[in-house]
């Protein structure tokens, strides 16, 4: 009986992982359409990811940006 309870608890919130991935995918699509970037946290700190795939630290500007 306990095996079934732990099994059902593992699946109870399985939708959260799928929802989070879909949210991130949607953010990438929106950034591409609006020619902006998305910001997310990595083990090295915050980064910006541009639609062309360029990833830079949050406090830096990519090559070619005019200040």
JOMOFEN-V56347 format. One line per field, one symbol per residue. burial: 1 if it has 24 or more other C-alpha atoms within 12 Angstrom, else 0. A space follows every 10 residues. Layout:
burial->???
This chain:
burial->0000000000 0000000000 0000000100 0000001100 0000000111 0000010000 0000000
